Amino acid sequence: MSTKTTEDESMLQVVKRLDAIINIILETTKLDGKRLSDAKRIELLHTAGLRPIEISRILGKSLSNVGVQLSLMRKARSKKK
């Protein structure tokens, strides 16, 4: 196995672990004593600069689900203005 392949596999393992840690933090975070909704978690990750594909991977949601949620958030924001 080449060094490049080994490095790529190591990087993927690190990314998977970081995704799991982020998900655990979001799962255990409470706002006003209640678990964060999926929409709120998506909003937090998006605000932190993550792309929809990364958000879907972290939360275990489909990319289309994340896209719909982000679209609904944008619409809600534009109505407020």
Biopython code that builds the backbone (N, CA, C, O; Angstrom):
import numpy as np
from Bio.PDB.StructureBuilder import StructureBuilder

atoms = [
    (1, "MET", "N", (0.845, -1.167, 0.000)),
    (1, "MET", "CA", (0.000, 0.000, 0.000)),
    (1, "MET", "C", (0.898, 1.241, 0.000)),
    (1, "MET", "O", (1.897, 1.287, 0.718)),
    (2, "SER", "N", (0.541, 2.241, -0.803)),
    (2, "SER", "CA", (1.374, 3.428, -0.898)),
    (2, "SER", "C", (1.168, 4.329, 0.318)),
    (2, "SER", "O", (0.178, 4.221, 1.042)),
    (3, "THR", "N", (2.128, 5.214, 0.515)),
    (3, "THR", "CA", (2.062, 6.154, 1.628)),
    (3, "THR", "C", (0.868, 7.083, 1.469)),
    (3, "THR", "O", (0.205, 7.417, 2.451)),
    (4, "LYS", "N", (0.589, 7.502, 0.236)),
    (4, "LYS", "CA", (-0.536, 8.397, -0.045)),
    (4, "LYS", "C", (-1.861, 7.731, 0.352)),
    (4, "LYS", "O", (-2.711, 8.372, 0.971)),
    (5, "THR", "N", (-2.037, 6.483, 0.008)),
    (5, "THR", "CA", (-3.261, 5.762, 0.347)),
    (5, "THR", "C", (-3.405, 5.647, 1.858)),
    (5, "THR", "O", (-4.500, 5.828, 2.390)),
    (6, "THR", "N", (-2.336, 5.355, 2.539)),
    (6, "THR", "CA", (-2.353, 5.239, 3.994)),
    (6, "THR", "C", (-2.717, 6.577, 4.634)),
    (6, "THR", "O", (-3.499, 6.626, 5.583)),
    (7, "GLU", "N", (-2.145, 7.657, 4.110)),
    (7, "GLU", "CA", (-2.451, 8.996, 4.634)),
    (7, "GLU", "C", (-3.917, 9.343, 4.394)),
    (7, "GLU", "O", (-4.576, 9.902, 5.271)),
    (8, "ASP", "N", (-4.426, 9.013, 3.212)),
    (8, "ASP", "CA", (-5.834, 9.280, 2.895)),
    (8, "ASP", "C", (-6.758, 8.515, 3.828)),
    (8, "ASP", "O", (-7.742, 9.068, 4.320)),
    (9, "GLU", "N", (-6.448, 7.247, 4.075)),
    (9, "GLU", "CA", (-7.264, 6.443, 4.978)),
    (9, "GLU", "C", (-7.212, 6.987, 6.397)),
    (9, "GLU", "O", (-8.227, 7.002, 7.093)),
    (10, "SER", "N", (-6.042, 7.433, 6.829)),
    (10, "SER", "CA", (-5.899, 8.019, 8.165)),
    (10, "SER", "C", (-6.720, 9.293, 8.277)),
    (10, "SER", "O", (-7.367, 9.534, 9.296)),
    (11, "MET", "N", (-6.695, 10.105, 7.232)),
    (11, "MET", "CA", (-7.455, 11.354, 7.231)),
    (11, "MET", "C", (-8.956, 11.066, 7.291)),
    (11, "MET", "O", (-9.690, 11.749, 8.005)),
    (12, "LEU", "N", (-9.410, 10.070, 6.552)),
    (12, "LEU", "CA", (-10.833, 9.698, 6.590)),
    (12, "LEU", "C", (-11.252, 9.250, 7.978)),
    (12, "LEU", "O", (-12.353, 9.568, 8.426)),
    (13, "GLN", "N", (-10.396, 8.521, 8.656)),
    (13, "GLN", "CA", (-10.691, 8.075, 10.016)),
    (13, "GLN", "C", (-10.792, 9.265, 10.968)),
    (13, "GLN", "O", (-11.662, 9.291, 11.839)),
    (14, "VAL", "N", (-9.915, 10.239, 10.808)),
    (14, "VAL", "CA", (-9.959, 11.441, 11.641)),
    (14, "VAL", "C", (-11.252, 12.210, 11.383)),
    (14, "VAL", "O", (-11.911, 12.657, 12.322)),
    (15, "VAL", "N", (-11.611, 12.361, 10.119)),
    (15, "VAL", "CA", (-12.841, 13.078, 9.759)),
    (15, "VAL", "C", (-14.060, 12.372, 10.347)),
    (15, "VAL", "O", (-14.947, 13.034, 10.887)),
    (16, "LYS", "N", (-14.121, 11.061, 10.255)),
    (16, "LYS", "CA", (-15.249, 10.306, 10.815)),
    (16, "LYS", "C", (-15.352, 10.513, 12.322)),
    (16, "LYS", "O", (-16.449, 10.667, 12.859)),
    (17, "ARG", "N", (-14.224, 10.516, 12.990)),
    (17, "ARG", "CA", (-14.235, 10.704, 14.443)),
    (17, "ARG", "C", (-14.672, 12.112, 14.816)),
    (17, "ARG", "O", (-15.446, 12.296, 15.756)),
    (18, "LEU", "N", (-14.185, 13.100, 14.088)),
    (18, "LEU", "CA", (-14.604, 14.480, 14.354)),
    (18, "LEU", "C", (-16.097, 14.661, 14.085)),
    (18, "LEU", "O", (-16.788, 15.339, 14.845)),
    (19, "ASP", "N", (-16.592, 14.061, 13.012)),
    (19, "ASP", "CA", (-18.027, 14.113, 12.721)),
    (19, "ASP", "C", (-18.826, 13.513, 13.866)),
    (19, "ASP", "O", (-19.853, 14.060, 14.266)),
    (20, "ALA", "N", (-18.361, 12.401, 14.388)),
    (20, "ALA", "CA", (-19.051, 11.737, 15.501)),
    (20, "ALA", "C", (-19.051, 12.616, 16.744)),
    (20, "ALA", "O", (-20.060, 12.700, 17.445)),
    (21, "ILE", "N", (-17.935, 13.268, 17.019)),
    (21, "ILE", "CA", (-17.838, 14.149, 18.183)),
    (21, "ILE", "C", (-18.795, 15.328, 18.040)),
    (21, "ILE", "O", (-19.490, 15.684, 18.992)),
    (22, "ILE", "N", (-18.832, 15.929, 16.863)),
    (22, "ILE", "CA", (-19.746, 17.051, 16.627)),
    (22, "ILE", "C", (-21.188, 16.602, 16.822)),
    (22, "ILE", "O", (-21.983, 17.303, 17.447)),
    (23, "ASN", "N", (-21.519, 15.445, 16.290)),
    (23, "ASN", "CA", (-22.879, 14.927, 16.422)),
    (23, "ASN", "C", (-23.237, 14.674, 17.885)),
    (23, "ASN", "O", (-24.345, 14.993, 18.315)),
    (24, "ILE", "N", (-22.321, 14.110, 18.640)),
    (24, "ILE", "CA", (-22.575, 13.861, 20.064)),
    (24, "ILE", "C", (-22.806, 15.171, 20.809)),
    (24, "ILE", "O", (-23.707, 15.266, 21.642)),
    (25, "ILE", "N", (-22.003, 16.166, 20.511)),
    (25, "ILE", "CA", (-22.173, 17.467, 21.161)),
    (25, "ILE", "C", (-23.553, 18.043, 20.841)),
    (25, "ILE", "O", (-24.247, 18.544, 21.726)),
    (26, "LEU", "N", (-23.942, 17.965, 19.571)),
    (26, "LEU", "CA", (-25.251, 18.492, 19.189)),
    (26, "LEU", "C", (-26.393, 17.680, 19.786)),
    (26, "LEU", "O", (-27.431, 18.241, 20.139)),
    (27, "GLU", "N", (-26.217, 16.368, 19.904)),
    (27, "GLU", "CA", (-27.249, 15.505, 20.483)),
    (27, "GLU", "C", (-27.455, 15.797, 21.968)),
    (27, "GLU", "O", (-28.570, 15.679, 22.476)),
    (28, "THR", "N", (-26.393, 16.173, 22.655)),
    (28, "THR", "CA", (-26.487, 16.371, 24.101)),
    (28, "THR", "C", (-26.730, 17.830, 24.491)),
    (28, "THR", "O", (-26.977, 18.125, 25.660)),
    (29, "THR", "N", (-26.661, 18.733, 23.527)),
    (29, "THR", "CA", (-26.898, 20.143, 23.804)),
    (29, "THR", "C", (-28.391, 20.388, 23.968)),
    (29, "THR", "O", (-29.209, 19.883, 23.199)),
    (30, "LYS", "N", (-28.723, 21.163, 24.970)),
    (30, "LYS", "CA", (-30.129, 21.479, 25.209)),
    (30, "LYS", "C", (-30.301, 22.989, 25.237)),
    (30, "LYS", "O", (-29.423, 23.724, 25.689)),
    (31, "LEU", "N", (-31.437, 23.428, 24.751)),
    (31, "LEU", "CA", (-31.794, 24.835, 24.763)),
    (31, "LEU", "C", (-33.120, 24.943, 25.501)),
    (31, "LEU", "O", (-34.113, 24.347, 25.084)),
    (32, "ASP", "N", (-33.140, 25.692, 26.585)),
    (32, "ASP", "CA", (-34.333, 25.798, 27.432)),
    (32, "ASP", "C", (-34.799, 24.422, 27.913)),
    (32, "ASP", "O", (-35.998, 24.165, 28.020)),
    (33, "GLY", "N", (-33.847, 23.552, 28.199)),
    (33, "GLY", "CA", (-34.160, 22.227, 28.710)),
    (33, "GLY", "C", (-34.632, 21.225, 27.673)),
    (33, "GLY", "O", (-34.967, 20.090, 28.013)),
    (34, "LYS", "N", (-34.660, 21.636, 26.402)),
    (34, "LYS", "CA", (-35.115, 20.752, 25.336)),
    (34, "LYS", "C", (-33.978, 20.453, 24.371)),
    (34, "LYS", "O", (-33.085, 21.271, 24.151)),
    (35, "ARG", "N", (-34.040, 19.265, 23.809)),
    (35, "ARG", "CA", (-33.066, 18.853, 22.790)),
    (35, "ARG", "C", (-33.198, 19.768, 21.571)),
    (35, "ARG", "O", (-34.301, 20.184, 21.216)),
    (36, "LEU", "N", (-32.067, 20.077, 20.934)),
    (36, "LEU", "CA", (-32.096, 20.910, 19.733)),
    (36, "LEU", "C", (-32.811, 20.179, 18.601)),
    (36, "LEU", "O", (-32.614, 18.980, 18.405)),
    (37, "SER", "N", (-33.627, 20.896, 17.872)),
    (37, "SER", "CA", (-34.307, 20.300, 16.724)),
    (37, "SER", "C", (-33.291, 20.070, 15.603)),
    (37, "SER", "O", (-32.209, 20.656, 15.591)),
    (38, "ASP", "N", (-33.665, 19.214, 14.677)),
    (38, "ASP", "CA", (-32.792, 18.974, 13.526)),
    (38, "ASP", "C", (-32.548, 20.268, 12.769)),
    (38, "ASP", "O", (-31.432, 20.527, 12.318)),
    (39, "ALA", "N", (-33.587, 21.082, 12.628)),
    (39, "ALA", "CA", (-33.452, 22.355, 11.908)),
    (39, "ALA", "C", (-32.452, 23.264, 12.606)),
    (39, "ALA", "O", (-31.647, 23.920, 11.945)),
    (40, "LYS", "N", (-32.492, 23.311, 13.923)),
    (40, "LYS", "CA", (-31.562, 24.156, 14.676)),
    (40, "LYS", "C", (-30.134, 23.638, 14.549)),
    (40, "LYS", "O", (-29.195, 24.425, 14.428)),
    (41, "ARG", "N", (-29.970, 22.330, 14.575)),
    (41, "ARG", "CA", (-28.628, 21.756, 14.415)),
    (41, "ARG", "C", (-28.078, 22.070, 13.032)),
    (41, "ARG", "O", (-26.904, 22.408, 12.883)),
    (42, "ILE", "N", (-28.931, 21.956, 12.023)),
    (42, "ILE", "CA", (-28.510, 22.278, 10.653)),
    (42, "ILE", "C", (-28.125, 23.748, 10.574)),
    (42, "ILE", "O", (-27.114, 24.098, 9.964)),
    (43, "GLU", "N", (-28.924, 24.601, 11.185)),
    (43, "GLU", "CA", (-28.639, 26.035, 11.173)),
    (43, "GLU", "C", (-27.302, 26.339, 11.845)),
    (43, "GLU", "O", (-26.513, 27.129, 11.327)),
    (44, "LEU", "N", (-27.046, 25.714, 12.997)),
    (44, "LEU", "CA", (-25.781, 25.936, 13.706)),
    (44, "LEU", "C", (-24.576, 25.513, 12.871)),
    (44, "LEU", "O", (-23.585, 26.236, 12.782)),
    (45, "LEU", "N", (-24.673, 24.347, 12.269)),
    (45, "LEU", "CA", (-23.557, 23.855, 11.458)),
    (45, "LEU", "C", (-23.356, 24.714, 10.210)),
    (45, "LEU", "O", (-22.223, 24.976, 9.805)),
    (46, "HIS", "N", (-24.449, 25.144, 9.611)),
    (46, "HIS", "CA", (-24.357, 26.003, 8.429)),
    (46, "HIS", "C", (-23.730, 27.355, 8.797)),
    (46, "HIS", "O", (-22.882, 27.878, 8.074)),
    (47, "THR", "N", (-24.161, 27.902, 9.922)),
    (47, "THR", "CA", (-23.613, 29.174, 10.397)),
    (47, "THR", "C", (-22.118, 29.046, 10.712)),
    (47, "THR", "O", (-21.360, 30.008, 10.582)),
    (48, "ALA", "N", (-21.713, 27.859, 11.122)),
    (48, "ALA", "CA", (-20.299, 27.606, 11.416)),
    (48, "ALA", "C", (-19.463, 27.448, 10.141)),
    (48, "ALA", "O", (-18.242, 27.308, 10.205)),
    (49, "GLY", "N", (-20.136, 27.471, 8.982)),
    (49, "GLY", "CA", (-19.409, 27.433, 7.716)),
    (49, "GLY", "C", (-19.338, 26.076, 7.047)),
    (49, "GLY", "O", (-18.620, 25.908, 6.061)),
    (50, "LEU", "N", (-20.074, 25.103, 7.570)),
    (50, "LEU", "CA", (-20.053, 23.780, 6.950)),
    (50, "LEU", "C", (-20.965, 23.757, 5.732)),
    (50, "LEU", "O", (-22.006, 24.414, 5.706)),
    (51, "ARG", "N", (-20.564, 22.999, 4.735)),
    (51, "ARG", "CA", (-21.358, 22.844, 3.517)),
    (51, "ARG", "C", (-22.462, 21.820, 3.769)),
    (51, "ARG", "O", (-22.349, 20.981, 4.662)),
    (52, "PRO", "N", (-23.532, 21.894, 2.973)),
    (52, "PRO", "CA", (-24.637, 20.947, 3.154)),
    (52, "PRO", "C", (-24.204, 19.481, 3.144)),
    (52, "PRO", "O", (-24.726, 18.685, 3.924)),
    (53, "ILE", "N", (-23.269, 19.113, 2.285)),
    (53, "ILE", "CA", (-22.809, 17.712, 2.234)),
    (53, "ILE", "C", (-22.148, 17.315, 3.551)),
    (53, "ILE", "O", (-22.304, 16.184, 4.011)),
    (54, "GLU", "N", (-21.412, 18.243, 4.158)),
    (54, "GLU", "CA", (-20.761, 17.962, 5.435)),
    (54, "GLU", "C", (-21.802, 17.856, 6.552)),
    (54, "GLU", "O", (-21.701, 16.992, 7.424)),
    (55, "ILE", "N", (-22.794, 18.733, 6.519)),
    (55, "ILE", "CA", (-23.857, 18.708, 7.523)),
    (55, "ILE", "C", (-24.622, 17.388, 7.436)),
    (55, "ILE", "O", (-24.913, 16.764, 8.457)),
    (56, "SER", "N", (-24.942, 16.973, 6.230)),
    (56, "SER", "CA", (-25.691, 15.723, 6.068)),
    (56, "SER", "C", (-24.888, 14.532, 6.579)),
    (56, "SER", "O", (-25.447, 13.611, 7.174)),
    (57, "ARG", "N", (-23.598, 14.551, 6.349)),
    (57, "ARG", "CA", (-22.742, 13.455, 6.819)),
    (57, "ARG", "C", (-22.676, 13.436, 8.345)),
    (57, "ARG", "O", (-22.770, 12.370, 8.954)),
    (58, "ILE", "N", (-22.517, 14.593, 8.961)),
    (58, "ILE", "CA", (-22.397, 14.682, 10.414)),
    (58, "ILE", "C", (-23.689, 14.240, 11.102)),
    (58, "ILE", "O", (-23.658, 13.487, 12.076)),
    (59, "LEU", "N", (-24.814, 14.713, 10.589)),
    (59, "LEU", "CA", (-26.091, 14.433, 11.244)),
    (59, "LEU", "C", (-26.738, 13.134, 10.802)),
    (59, "LEU", "O", (-27.720, 12.690, 11.398)),
    (60, "GLY", "N", (-26.196, 12.526, 9.764)),
    (60, "GLY", "CA", (-26.789, 11.288, 9.269)),
    (60, "GLY", "C", (-28.107, 11.529, 8.559)),
    (60, "GLY", "O", (-28.972, 10.653, 8.532)),
    (61, "LYS", "N", (-28.262, 12.699, 7.992)),
    (61, "LYS", "CA", (-29.471, 13.058, 7.243)),
    (61, "LYS", "C", (-29.136, 13.058, 5.759)),
    (61, "LYS", "O", (-27.972, 13.162, 5.374)),
    (62, "SER", "N", (-30.166, 12.941, 4.935)),
    (62, "SER", "CA", (-29.908, 12.979, 3.497)),
    (62, "SER", "C", (-29.538, 14.404, 3.082)),
    (62, "SER", "O", (-29.911, 15.377, 3.738)),
    (63, "LEU", "N", (-28.811, 14.500, 2.001)),
    (63, "LEU", "CA", (-28.421, 15.798, 1.480)),
    (63, "LEU", "C", (-29.655, 16.611, 1.089)),
    (63, "LEU", "O", (-29.689, 17.826, 1.285)),
    (64, "SER", "N", (-30.663, 15.945, 0.539)),
    (64, "SER", "CA", (-31.881, 16.661, 0.151)),
    (64, "SER", "C", (-32.609, 17.199, 1.384)),
    (64, "SER", "O", (-33.168, 18.295, 1.335)),
    (65, "ASN", "N", (-32.612, 16.454, 2.478)),
    (65, "ASN", "CA", (-33.240, 16.921, 3.713)),
    (65, "ASN", "C", (-32.553, 18.190, 4.203)),
    (65, "ASN", "O", (-33.220, 19.159, 4.565)),
    (66, "VAL", "N", (-31.241, 18.186, 4.214)),
    (66, "VAL", "CA", (-30.481, 19.357, 4.657)),
    (66, "VAL", "C", (-30.752, 20.533, 3.724)),
    (66, "VAL", "O", (-30.933, 21.661, 4.183)),
    (67, "GLY", "N", (-30.782, 20.276, 2.428)),
    (67, "GLY", "CA", (-31.050, 21.331, 1.456)),
    (67, "GLY", "C", (-32.422, 21.959, 1.654)),
    (67, "GLY", "O", (-32.570, 23.179, 1.575)),
    (68, "VAL", "N", (-33.417, 21.132, 1.909)),
    (68, "VAL", "CA", (-34.777, 21.640, 2.148)),
    (68, "VAL", "C", (-34.801, 22.494, 3.411)),
    (68, "VAL", "O", (-35.380, 23.580, 3.417)),
    (69, "GLN", "N", (-34.181, 22.013, 4.468)),
    (69, "GLN", "CA", (-34.147, 22.771, 5.722)),
    (69, "GLN", "C", (-33.470, 24.128, 5.537)),
    (69, "GLN", "O", (-33.955, 25.140, 6.043)),
    (70, "LEU", "N", (-32.349, 24.150, 4.811)),
    (70, "LEU", "CA", (-31.647, 25.415, 4.575)),
    (70, "LEU", "C", (-32.499, 26.352, 3.728)),
    (70, "LEU", "O", (-32.518, 27.560, 3.964)),
    (71, "SER", "N", (-33.191, 25.810, 2.761)),
    (71, "SER", "CA", (-34.075, 26.616, 1.922)),
    (71, "SER", "C", (-35.210, 27.223, 2.746)),
    (71, "SER", "O", (-35.542, 28.397, 2.584)),
    (72, "LEU", "N", (-35.797, 26.427, 3.622)),
    (72, "LEU", "CA", (-36.865, 26.936, 4.489)),
    (72, "LEU", "C", (-36.345, 28.039, 5.412)),
    (72, "LEU", "O", (-37.049, 29.013, 5.680)),
    (73, "MET", "N", (-35.125, 27.884, 5.891)),
    (73, "MET", "CA", (-34.530, 28.905, 6.760)),
    (73, "MET", "C", (-34.319, 30.210, 5.998)),
    (73, "MET", "O", (-34.596, 31.291, 6.519)),
    (74, "ARG", "N", (-33.827, 30.105, 4.760)),
    (74, "ARG", "CA", (-33.624, 31.306, 3.946)),
    (74, "ARG", "C", (-34.950, 32.021, 3.690)),
    (74, "ARG", "O", (-35.027, 33.246, 3.776)),
    (75, "LYS", "N", (-35.991, 31.252, 3.376)),
    (75, "LYS", "CA", (-37.311, 31.840, 3.134)),
    (75, "LYS", "C", (-37.840, 32.541, 4.381)),
    (75, "LYS", "O", (-38.402, 33.633, 4.294)),
    (76, "ALA", "N", (-37.660, 31.910, 5.541)),
    (76, "ALA", "CA", (-38.133, 32.494, 6.786)),
    (76, "ALA", "C", (-37.384, 33.789, 7.083)),
    (76, "ALA", "O", (-37.976, 34.767, 7.540)),
    (77, "ARG", "N", (-36.079, 33.786, 6.821)),
    (77, "ARG", "CA", (-35.277, 34.997, 7.033)),
    (77, "ARG", "C", (-35.702, 36.127, 6.116)),
    (77, "ARG", "O", (-35.776, 37.281, 6.541)),
    (78, "SER", "N", (-35.985, 35.802, 4.847)),
    (78, "SER", "CA", (-36.367, 36.837, 3.893)),
    (78, "SER", "C", (-37.744, 37.411, 4.224)),
    (78, "SER", "O", (-38.004, 38.576, 3.922)),
    (79, "LYS", "N", (-38.626, 36.631, 4.833)),
    (79, "LYS", "CA", (-39.940, 37.124, 5.239)),
    (79, "LYS", "C", (-39.818, 38.107, 6.396)),
    (79, "LYS", "O", (-40.603, 39.049, 6.501)),
    (80, "LYS", "N", (-38.829, 37.885, 7.269)),
    (80, "LYS", "CA", (-38.622, 38.772, 8.419)),
    (80, "LYS", "C", (-38.152, 40.151, 7.974)),
    (80, "LYS", "O", (-38.411, 41.144, 8.655)),
    (81, "LYS", "N", (-37.461, 40.223, 6.834)),
    (81, "LYS", "CA", (-36.900, 41.506, 6.368)),
    (81, "LYS", "C", (-37.894, 42.311, 5.668)),
    (81, "LYS", "O", (-37.587, 43.414, 5.214)),
]
sb = StructureBuilder()
sb.init_structure("model")
sb.init_model(0)
sb.init_chain("A")
sb.init_seg("    ")
for serial, (resi, resn, name, xyz) in enumerate(atoms, 1):
    if name == "N":
        sb.init_residue(resn, " ", resi, " ")
    sb.init_atom(name, np.array(xyz, "f"), 0.0, 1.0, " ", f" {name:<3s}", serial, name[0])
structure = sb.get_structure()
